[in-house]
Amino acid sequence: MIPKRPQINFRLDLDQYEKLQKSAAPFGLSVSAYAKSLAMKSRLREPKFSHEDAVTINLALRHLGTNLNQLAYHANAGDLTALQKAQMQEIREAVDAIWQQLS
C-alpha cells in the first residue's frame, strides 16, 4: 500500500487569494505551489521560553489581573485603604518582575 502524503488545507477570502495569485504570477507558479514555497522558506524561531514557563507566566498574569481589577474598582470608588495601596505596590513589583522574565 502506498502511504498518503500529508495535506494542508486552508481558506482565504477573495482579497487574500488575489494577493497570493498576483505574487505567484511573476514566478510562473500556481497559488498552491507559491504558498508551499513560502511555507518551506519560512524560518522557525526558537520560543523565548518553554510551554511550562508560558503557563506559569500566564497564571501569574491572570492572578495579578484579578487583583488589579478589584483594586481598580476600589480606587474608582475613592476608598483605597492603606493595605490596598500596599497591594498596588506589590502588583507593580510583580509586573516588573514578569517583564524582566519576558525581556
MMTF fields as JSON, N, C-alpha, C and O atoms, coordinates in Angstrom:
{
  "mmtfVersion": "1.0.0",
  "mmtfProducer": "UNKNOWN",
  "numBonds": 411,
  "numAtoms": 412,
  "numGroups": 103,
  "numChains": 1,
  "numModels": 1,
  "chainsPerModel": [1],
  "groupsPerChain": [103],
  "chainIdList": ["A"],
  "bondAtomList": [4, 2, 8, 6, 12, 10, 16, 14, 20, 18, 24, 22, 28, 26, 32, 30, 36, 34, 40, 38, 44, 42, 48, 46, 52, 50, 56, 54, 60, 58, 64, 62, 68, 66, 72, 70, 76, 74, 80, 78, 84, 82, 88, 86, 92, 90, 96, 94, 100, 98, 104, 102, 108, 106, 112, 110, 116, 114, 120, 118, 124, 122, 128, 126, 132, 130, 136, 134, 140, 138, 144, 142, 148, 146, 152, 150, 156, 154, 160, 158, 164, 162, 168, 166, 172, 170, 176, 174, 180, 178, 184, 182, 188, 186, 192, 190, 196, 194, 200, 198, 204, 202, 208, 206, 212, 210, 216, 214, 220, 218, 224, 222, 228, 226, 232, 230, 236, 234, 240, 238, 244, 242, 248, 246, 252, 250, 256, 254, 260, 258, 264, 262, 268, 266, 272, 270, 276, 274, 280, 278, 284, 282, 288, 286, 292, 290, 296, 294, 300, 298, 304, 302, 308, 306, 312, 310, 316, 314, 320, 318, 324, 322, 328, 326, 332, 330, 336, 334, 340, 338, 344, 342, 348, 346, 352, 350, 356, 354, 360, 358, 364, 362, 368, 366, 372, 370, 376, 374, 380, 378, 384, 382, 388, 386, 392, 390, 396, 394, 400, 398, 404, 402, 408, 406],
  "bondOrderList": [1, 1, 1, 1, 1, 1, 1, 1, 1, 1, 1, 1, 1, 1, 1, 1, 1, 1, 1, 1, 1, 1, 1, 1, 1, 1, 1, 1, 1, 1, 1, 1, 1, 1, 1, 1, 1, 1, 1, 1, 1, 1, 1, 1, 1, 1, 1, 1, 1, 1, 1, 1, 1, 1, 1, 1, 1, 1, 1, 1, 1, 1, 1, 1, 1, 1, 1, 1, 1, 1, 1, 1, 1, 1, 1, 1, 1, 1, 1, 1, 1, 1, 1, 1, 1, 1, 1, 1, 1, 1, 1, 1, 1, 1, 1, 1, 1, 1, 1, 1, 1, 1],
  "groupList": [{"groupName": "MET", "atomNameList": ["N", "CA", "C", "O"], "elementList": ["N", "C", "C", "O"], "formalChargeList": [0, 0, 0, 0], "bondAtomList": [1, 0, 2, 1, 3, 2], "bondOrderList": [1, 1, 2], "singleLetterCode": "M", "chemCompType": "L-PEPTIDE LINKING"}, {"groupName": "ILE", "atomNameList": ["N", "CA", "C", "O"], "elementList": ["N", "C", "C", "O"], "formalChargeList": [0, 0, 0, 0], "bondAtomList": [1, 0, 2, 1, 3, 2], "bondOrderList": [1, 1, 2], "singleLetterCode": "I", "chemCompType": "L-PEPTIDE LINKING"}, {"groupName": "PRO", "atomNameList": ["N", "CA", "C", "O"], "elementList": ["N", "C", "C", "O"], "formalChargeList": [0, 0, 0, 0], "bondAtomList": [1, 0, 2, 1, 3, 2], "bondOrderList": [1, 1, 2], "singleLetterCode": "P", "chemCompType": "L-PEPTIDE LINKING"}, {"groupName": "LYS", "atomNameList": ["N", "CA", "C", "O"], "elementList": ["N", "C", "C", "O"], "formalChargeList": [0, 0, 0, 0], "bondAtomList": [1, 0, 2, 1, 3, 2], "bondOrderList": [1, 1, 2], "singleLetterCode": "K", "chemCompType": "L-PEPTIDE LINKING"}, {"groupName": "ARG", "atomNameList": ["N", "CA", "C", "O"], "elementList": ["N", "C", "C", "O"], "formalChargeList": [0, 0, 0, 0], "bondAtomList": [1, 0, 2, 1, 3, 2], "bondOrderList": [1, 1, 2], "singleLetterCode": "R", "chemCompType": "L-PEPTIDE LINKING"}, {"groupName": "GLN", "atomNameList": ["N", "CA", "C", "O"], "elementList": ["N", "C", "C", "O"], "formalChargeList": [0, 0, 0, 0], "bondAtomList": [1, 0, 2, 1, 3, 2], "bondOrderList": [1, 1, 2], "singleLetterCode": "Q", "chemCompType": "L-PEPTIDE LINKING"}, {"groupName": "ASN", "atomNameList": ["N", "CA", "C", "O"], "elementList": ["N", "C", "C", "O"], "formalChargeList": [0, 0, 0, 0], "bondAtomList": [1, 0, 2, 1, 3, 2], "bondOrderList": [1, 1, 2], "singleLetterCode": "N", "chemCompType": "L-PEPTIDE LINKING"}, {"groupName": "PHE", "atomNameList": ["N", "CA", "C", "O"], "elementList": ["N", "C", "C", "O"], "formalChargeList": [0, 0, 0, 0], "bondAtomList": [1, 0, 2, 1, 3, 2], "bondOrderList": [1, 1, 2], "singleLetterCode": "F", "chemCompType": "L-PEPTIDE LINKING"}, {"groupName": "LEU", "atomNameList": ["N", "CA", "C", "O"], "elementList": ["N", "C", "C", "O"], "formalChargeList": [0, 0, 0, 0], "bondAtomList": [1, 0, 2, 1, 3, 2], "bondOrderList": [1, 1, 2], "singleLetterCode": "L", "chemCompType": "L-PEPTIDE LINKING"}, {"groupName": "ASP", "atomNameList": ["N", "CA", "C", "O"], "elementList": ["N", "C", "C", "O"], "formalChargeList": [0, 0, 0, 0], "bondAtomList": [1, 0, 2, 1, 3, 2], "bondOrderList": [1, 1, 2], "singleLetterCode": "D", "chemCompType": "L-PEPTIDE LINKING"}, {"groupName": "TYR", "atomNameList": ["N", "CA", "C", "O"], "elementList": ["N", "C", "C", "O"], "formalChargeList": [0, 0, 0, 0], "bondAtomList": [1, 0, 2, 1, 3, 2], "bondOrderList": [1, 1, 2], "singleLetterCode": "Y", "chemCompType": "L-PEPTIDE LINKING"}, {"groupName": "GLU", "atomNameList": ["N", "CA", "C", "O"], "elementList": ["N", "C", "C", "O"], "formalChargeList": [0, 0, 0, 0], "bondAtomList": [1, 0, 2, 1, 3, 2], "bondOrderList": [1, 1, 2], "singleLetterCode": "E", "chemCompType": "L-PEPTIDE LINKING"}, {"groupName": "SER", "atomNameList": ["N", "CA", "C", "O"], "elementList": ["N", "C", "C", "O"], "formalChargeList": [0, 0, 0, 0], "bondAtomList": [1, 0, 2, 1, 3, 2], "bondOrderList": [1, 1, 2], "singleLetterCode": "S", "chemCompType": "L-PEPTIDE LINKING"}, {"groupName": "ALA", "atomNameList": ["N", "CA", "C", "O"], "elementList": ["N", "C", "C", "O"], "formalChargeList": [0, 0, 0, 0], "bondAtomList": [1, 0, 2, 1, 3, 2], "bondOrderList": [1, 1, 2], "singleLetterCode": "A", "chemCompType": "L-PEPTIDE LINKING"}, {"groupName": "GLY", "atomNameList": ["N", "CA", "C", "O"], "elementList": ["N", "C", "C", "O"], "formalChargeList": [0, 0, 0, 0], "bondAtomList": [1, 0, 2, 1, 3, 2], "bondOrderList": [1, 1, 2], "singleLetterCode": "G", "chemCompType": "PEPTIDE LINKING"}, {"groupName": "VAL", "atomNameList": ["N", "CA", "C", "O"], "elementList": ["N", "C", "C", "O"], "formalChargeList": [0, 0, 0, 0], "bondAtomList": [1, 0, 2, 1, 3, 2], "bondOrderList": [1, 1, 2], "singleLetterCode": "V", "chemCompType": "L-PEPTIDE LINKING"}, {"groupName": "HIS", "atomNameList": ["N", "CA", "C", "O"], "elementList": ["N", "C", "C", "O"], "formalChargeList": [0, 0, 0, 0], "bondAtomList": [1, 0, 2, 1, 3, 2], "bondOrderList": [1, 1, 2], "singleLetterCode": "H", "chemCompType": "L-PEPTIDE LINKING"}, {"groupName": "THR", "atomNameList": ["N", "CA", "C", "O"], "elementList": ["N", "C", "C", "O"], "formalChargeList": [0, 0, 0, 0], "bondAtomList": [1, 0, 2, 1, 3, 2], "bondOrderList": [1, 1, 2], "singleLetterCode": "T", "chemCompType": "L-PEPTIDE LINKING"}, {"groupName": "TRP", "atomNameList": ["N", "CA", "C", "O"], "elementList": ["N", "C", "C", "O"], "formalChargeList": [0, 0, 0, 0], "bondAtomList": [1, 0, 2, 1, 3, 2], "bondOrderList": [1, 1, 2], "singleLetterCode": "W", "chemCompType": "L-PEPTIDE LINKING"}],
  "groupTypeList": [0, 1, 2, 3, 4, 2, 5, 1, 6, 7, 4, 8, 9, 8, 9, 5, 10, 11, 3, 8, 5, 3, 12, 13, 13, 2, 7, 14, 8, 12, 15, 12, 13, 10, 13, 3, 12, 8, 13, 0, 3, 12, 4, 8, 4, 11, 2, 3, 7, 12, 16, 11, 9, 13, 15, 17, 1, 6, 8, 13, 8, 4, 16, 8, 14, 17, 6, 8, 6, 5, 8, 13, 10, 16, 13, 6, 13, 14, 9, 8, 17, 13, 8, 5, 3, 13, 5, 0, 5, 11, 1, 4, 11, 13, 15, 9, 13, 1, 18, 5, 5, 8, 12],
  "groupIdList": [1, 2, 3, 4, 5, 6, 7, 8, 9, 10, 11, 12, 13, 14, 15, 16, 17, 18, 19, 20, 21, 22, 23, 24, 25, 26, 27, 28, 29, 30, 31, 32, 33, 34, 35, 36, 37, 38, 39, 40, 41, 42, 43, 44, 45, 46, 47, 48, 49, 50, 51, 52, 53, 54, 55, 56, 57, 58, 59, 60, 61, 62, 63, 64, 65, 66, 67, 68, 69, 70, 71, 72, 73, 74, 75, 76, 77, 78, 79, 80, 81, 82, 83, 84, 85, 86, 87, 88, 89, 90, 91, 92, 93, 94, 95, 96, 97, 98, 99, 100, 101, 102, 103],
  "secStructList": [7, 7, 7, 7, 7, 7, 7, 7, 7, 7, 7, 7, 7, 2, 2, 2, 2, 2, 2, 2, 2, 2, 2, 2, 4, 4, 4, 6, 7, 7, 2, 2, 2, 2, 2, 2, 2, 2, 2, 2, 2, 7, 7, 7, 7, 7, 7, 1, 1, 7, 2, 2, 2, 2, 2, 2, 2, 2, 2, 2, 2, 2, 2, 2, 2, 2, 2, 2, 2, 2, 2, 2, 2, 2, 2, 2, 2, 6, 7, 7, 7, 2, 2, 2, 2, 2, 2, 2, 2, 2, 2, 2, 2, 2, 2, 2, 2, 2, 2, 2, 2, 2, 7],
  "xCoordList": [0.842, 0.0, 0.885, 1.85, 0.559, 1.33, 0.848, -0.341, 1.8, 1.369, 0.918, 1.485, -0.1, -0.595, 0.34, 0.912, 0.49, 1.276, 0.386, -0.792, 0.937, 0.127, -0.35, 0.332, -1.505, -2.09, -2.552, -3.092, -2.333, -2.773, -3.763, -3.492, -4.908, -5.919, -6.203, -6.287, -6.35, -6.768, -7.588, -7.455, -8.425, -9.328, -8.839, -8.278, -9.061, -8.717, -9.948, -10.833, -9.996, -11.055, -10.567, -9.405, -11.43, -11.107, -9.908, -9.064, -9.818, -8.688, -7.366, -6.367, -7.364, -6.144, -5.726, -4.545, -6.693, -6.395, -5.822, -4.842, -6.441, -5.953, -4.55, -3.739, -4.249, -2.904, -1.887, -0.817, -2.226, -1.337, -1.185, -0.095, -2.286, -2.265, -1.336, -0.549, -1.437, -0.574, 0.888, 1.774, 1.146, 2.52, 3.098, 4.297, 2.268, 2.731, 2.988, 3.864, 2.238, 2.315, 3.721, 4.152, 4.455, 5.801, 6.751, 7.712, 6.503, 7.363, 6.863, 7.501, 5.732, 5.16, 4.651, 4.639, 4.229, 3.751, 2.247, 1.655, 1.654, 0.246, 0.172, 1.184, -1.025, -1.198, -0.778, -0.127, -1.134, -0.77, 0.742, 1.301, 1.398, 2.852, 3.557, 4.562, 3.026, 3.616, 3.451, 4.39, 2.266, 2.022, 2.935, 3.462, 3.116, 4.003, 5.432, 6.145, 5.859, 7.23, 7.437, 8.498, 6.432, 6.538, 6.656, 7.457, 5.851, 5.874, 7.221, 7.737, 7.787, 9.055, 10.232, 11.232, 10.134, 11.221, 11.182, 12.171, 10.05, 9.925, 10.886, 11.156, 11.386, 12.306, 11.539, 10.803, 11.733, 11.093, 11.964, 13.187, 11.335, 12.068, 11.941, 10.889, 13.031, 13.025, 12.164, 12.327, 11.253, 10.442, 11.322, 12.379, 10.872, 11.651, 11.648, 12.596, 10.588, 10.537, 9.692, 8.925, 9.844, 9.155, 7.651, 7.174, 6.938, 5.486, 5.146, 4.226, 5.892, 5.637, 5.847, 5.055, 6.91, 7.158, 6.04, 5.609, 5.578, 4.497, 3.221, 2.508, 2.93, 1.749, 1.887, 0.928, 3.088, 3.33, 3.165, 2.536, 3.721, 3.613, 2.155, 1.686, 1.444, 0.039, -0.784, -1.632, -0.527, -1.253, -0.945, -1.843, 0.328, 0.71, 0.035, -0.443, 0.0, -0.649, -2.151, -2.745, -2.756, -4.191, -4.489, -5.446, -3.663, -3.859, -3.673, -4.444, -2.638, -2.4, -3.561, -3.985, -4.063, -5.181, -6.417, -7.122, -6.678, -7.836, -7.676, -8.595, -6.501, -6.245, -6.318, -6.865, -5.768, -5.749, -7.168, -7.484, -8.019, -9.411, -10.132, -10.894, -9.894, -10.533, -10.034, -10.819, -8.73, -8.166, -8.628, -8.873, -8.748, -9.213, -10.643, -11.005, -11.452, -12.834, -12.843, -13.569, -12.034, -11.979, -11.369, -11.804, -10.363, -9.729, -10.725, -10.768, -11.518, -12.519, -13.629, -14.251, -13.871, -14.87, -14.283, -15.009, -12.958, -12.296, -12.094, -11.954, -12.078, -11.922, -10.816, -11.046, -9.617, -8.477, -7.94, -7.696, -7.764, -7.185, -5.668, -5.125, -4.992, -3.52, -3.052, -2.054, -3.78, -3.436, -3.564, -2.697, -4.63, -4.83, -3.763, -3.329, -3.336, -2.253, -0.969, -0.206, -0.727, 0.446, 0.327, 1.315, -0.883, -1.107, -0.851, -0.31, -1.236, -0.97, 0.539, 0.989, 1.309, 2.763, 3.312, 4.214, 2.776, 3.2, 2.9, 3.706, 1.743, 1.376, 2.333, 2.771, 2.654, 3.616, 4.949, 5.54, 5.407, 6.676, 6.587, 7.534, 5.456, 5.272, 5.235, 5.808, 4.565, 4.517, 5.924, 6.312, 6.686, 8.069, 8.894, 9.695, 8.697, 9.429, 9.062, 9.923, 7.787, 7.367, 7.974, 8.42, 7.996, 8.617, 10.098, 10.631, 10.761, 12.167, 12.327, 13.267, 11.406, 11.463, 11.213, 11.81, 10.344, 9.989, 11.052, 11.126, 11.873, 12.898, 14.104, 15.05],
  "yCoordList": [-1.185, 0.0, 1.246, 1.326, 2.2, 3.443, 4.4, 4.706, 4.882, 5.803, 7.143, 7.638, 7.713, 9.022, 10.112, 10.029, 11.13, 12.286, 13.21, 13.373, 13.819, 14.764, 15.93, 16.345, 16.439, 17.54, 18.612, 18.317, 19.872, 21.009, 21.805, 22.125, 22.119, 22.931, 24.159, 24.063, 25.304, 26.494, 27.361, 27.282, 28.18, 29.037, 30.475, 30.937, 31.163, 32.572, 33.336, 32.779, 34.607, 35.405, 35.824, 35.606, 36.407, 36.723, 37.654, 37.463, 38.657, 39.588, 38.879, 39.137, 37.997, 37.257, 36.354, 36.264, 35.697, 34.81, 35.597, 35.181, 36.74, 37.56, 38.073, 38.162, 38.414, 38.871, 37.744, 37.979, 36.524, 35.388, 35.116, 34.804, 35.236, 34.989, 35.983, 35.599, 37.273, 38.298, 38.074, 38.332, 37.6, 37.346, 36.113, 36.066, 35.123, 33.88, 34.037, 33.371, 34.906, 35.042, 35.338, 34.68, 36.294, 36.574, 35.382, 35.322, 34.448, 33.276, 32.111, 31.059, 32.292, 31.228, 30.064, 28.922, 30.352, 29.302, 29.408, 30.483, 28.257, 28.279, 28.847, 28.944, 29.219, 29.745, 28.69, 29.021, 27.436, 26.358, 26.179, 26.054, 26.169, 25.994, 27.183, 27.014, 28.374, 29.568, 29.543, 29.855, 29.174, 29.084, 28.029, 28.221, 26.911, 25.857, 26.363, 26.088, 27.101, 27.61, 28.616, 28.635, 29.451, 30.394, 29.647, 30.014, 28.598, 27.833, 27.143, 27.091, 26.619, 25.899, 26.839, 26.435, 28.072, 29.037, 29.727, 30.332, 29.646, 30.377, 29.817, 28.616, 30.704, 30.303, 30.22, 31.131, 29.124, 28.95, 29.592, 29.451, 30.29, 30.916, 30.076, 29.511, 30.013, 29.306, 30.089, 31.303, 29.421, 30.138, 30.76, 30.227, 31.895, 32.572, 31.793, 31.883, 31.025, 30.21, 28.978, 28.935, 27.981, 26.705, 26.85, 27.861, 25.828, 25.821, 25.915, 26.635, 25.184, 25.205, 26.611, 27.077, 27.292, 28.661, 29.596, 30.477, 29.398, 30.237, 30.041, 31.006, 28.802, 28.528, 29.2, 29.781, 29.123, 29.749, 31.261, 31.866, 31.867, 33.319, 33.717, 34.716, 32.938, 33.222, 33.177, 34.038, 32.173, 32.052, 33.24, 33.793, 33.621, 34.764, 36.043, 36.845, 36.23, 37.421, 37.412, 38.458, 36.24, 36.142, 36.531, 37.258, 36.042, 36.392, 37.893, 38.53, 38.44, 39.879, 40.681, 41.685, 40.23, 40.927, 40.931, 41.936, 39.801, 39.723, 40.695, 41.445, 40.67, 41.585, 43.043, 43.893, 43.316, 44.688, 45.185, 46.342, 44.324, 44.719, 45.061, 46.027, 44.27, 44.551, 45.873, 46.665, 46.108, 47.354, 48.557, 49.627, 48.39, 49.486, 49.861, 51.038, 48.86, 49.129, 50.019, 51.011, 49.655, 50.439, 51.814, 52.8, 51.879, 53.174, 54.107, 55.298, 53.58, 54.403, 54.846, 55.889, 54.051, 54.424, 55.392, 55.959, 55.578, 56.523, 56.005, 56.789, 54.684, 54.167, 53.114, 52.024, 53.44, 52.542, 52.661, 53.76, 51.524, 51.514, 51.496, 51.34, 51.652, 51.59, 50.21, 50.092, 49.175, 47.819, 47.677, 47.082, 48.216, 48.125, 48.912, 48.496, 50.05, 50.805, 49.985, 50.012, 49.267, 48.395, 47.259, 46.868, 46.736, 45.676, 46.189, 45.465, 47.429, 48.034, 48.056, 47.751, 48.418, 48.453, 47.049, 46.87, 46.062, 44.675, 44.227, 43.537, 44.623, 44.253, 44.918, 44.286, 46.181, 46.862, 46.117, 45.917, 45.714, 44.985, 43.633, 43.211, 42.951, 41.652, 41.805, 40.992, 42.841, 43.089, 43.395, 42.908, 44.189, 44.479, 43.194, 43.017, 42.297, 41.03, 40.178, 39.537, 40.178, 39.408, 40.008, 39.273, 41.334, 41.967, 41.612, 41.436, 41.507, 41.109, 39.705, 39.45, 38.797, 37.449, 37.425, 36.621, 38.29, 38.306, 38.967, 38.712, 39.808, 40.53, 39.686, 40.151],
  "zCoordList": [0.0, 0.0, 0.0, 0.76, -0.839, -0.938, 0.146, 0.228, 0.999, 2.058, 1.481, 0.507, 2.092, 1.652, 2.125, 3.212, 1.306, 1.716, 2.527, 2.209, 3.575, 4.364, 3.501, 2.564, 3.824, 3.071, 4.033, 5.099, 3.645, 4.445, 3.603, 2.446, 4.195, 3.524, 4.376, 5.6, 3.737, 4.456, 3.532, 2.31, 4.107, 3.338, 3.372, 4.365, 2.28, 2.148, 1.692, 1.043, 2.033, 1.427, 0.039, -0.304, -0.736, -2.125, -2.24, -3.116, -1.376, -1.415, -1.141, -1.812, -0.165, 0.161, -1.001, -1.334, -1.603, -2.731, -3.902, -4.521, -4.203, -5.317, -5.049, -5.971, -3.799, -3.446, -3.683, -4.243, -3.254, -3.498, -4.99, -5.469, -5.711, -7.145, -7.853, -8.719, -7.474, -8.067, -7.704, -8.519, -6.5, -6.078, -6.762, -7.036, -7.04, -7.659, -9.153, -9.702, -9.812, -11.278, -11.801, -12.748, -11.23, -11.77, -11.704, -12.47, -10.819, -10.692, -11.538, -11.585, -12.201, -13.009, -12.177, -12.639, -10.947, -10.052, -9.85, -9.942, -9.571, -9.179, -7.767, -7.074, -7.349, -5.996, -4.978, -3.987, -5.202, -4.279, -4.197, -3.108, -5.355, -5.369, -4.713, -4.022, -4.933, -4.325, -2.804, -2.072, -2.331, -0.88, -0.256, 0.84, -0.966, -0.461, -0.399, 0.566, -1.42, -1.412, -0.278, 0.345, -0.008, 1.112, 2.44, 3.301, 2.595, 3.837, 4.031, 5.148, 2.961, 3.073, 3.302, 3.895, 2.847, 3.022, 4.377, 4.791, 5.074, 6.329, 7.369, 7.412, 8.192, 9.25, 10.565, 10.942, 11.23, 12.524, 13.591, 13.574, 14.507, 15.601, 16.86, 17.157, 17.579, 18.859, 19.845, 19.968, 20.549, 21.534, 22.617, 22.954, 23.158, 24.193, 25.492, 26.273, 25.733, 26.937, 26.661, 25.699, 27.518, 27.325, 27.56, 28.076, 27.173, 27.367, 28.853, 29.242, 29.677, 31.121, 31.677, 32.496, 31.24, 31.688, 31.228, 31.973, 30.003, 29.483, 30.299, 30.575, 30.684, 31.503, 32.861, 33.37, 33.454, 34.762, 34.68, 35.549, 33.652, 33.478, 33.24, 33.785, 32.429, 32.156, 33.442, 33.675, 34.268, 35.534, 36.455, 37.09, 36.518, 37.355, 36.865, 37.666, 35.552, 34.992, 35.271, 35.534, 35.213, 35.488, 36.936, 37.206, 37.862, 39.272, 39.494, 40.211, 38.866, 39.0, 38.417, 38.99, 37.28, 36.648, 37.522, 37.615, 38.164, 39.059, 40.227, 40.556, 40.843, 41.965, 41.517, 42.22, 40.355, 39.85, 39.577, 39.856, 39.036, 38.788, 40.083, 40.139, 41.119, 42.405, 42.981, 43.504, 42.882, 43.399, 42.582, 43.139, 41.274, 40.417, 40.768, 40.754, 41.083, 41.499, 42.741, 42.799, 43.726, 44.963, 44.728, 45.322, 43.862, 43.574, 42.894, 43.202, 41.98, 41.291, 42.236, 42.031, 43.267, 44.268, 45.293, 46.11, 45.245, 46.134, 47.544, 48.483, 47.701, 49.062, 49.175, 49.7, 48.682, 48.854, 50.274, 50.771, 50.91, 52.252, 52.142, 51.049, 53.252, 53.265, 52.799, 52.088, 53.204, 52.783, 51.269, 50.628, 50.694, 49.253, 48.499, 47.425, 49.057, 48.432, 48.447, 47.481, 49.518, 49.6, 48.581, 47.959, 48.417, 47.433, 46.016, 45.18, 45.749, 44.43, 44.168, 43.064, 45.187, 45.035, 44.788, 43.969, 45.486, 45.273, 43.843, 43.218, 43.335, 41.966, 40.979, 40.017, 41.212, 40.33, 40.303, 39.242, 41.474, 41.56, 40.868, 40.204, 41.018, 40.368, 38.854, 38.128, 38.383, 36.933, 36.42, 35.357, 37.155, 36.762, 36.689, 35.771, 37.661, 37.666, 36.45, 35.848, 36.099, 34.914, 33.656, 32.775, 33.559, 32.396, 32.312, 31.216, 33.454, 33.467, 32.876, 32.124, 33.218, 32.681, 31.182, 30.465, 30.709, 29.284, 28.432, 27.23, 29.028, 28.257, 27.981, 27.345]
}
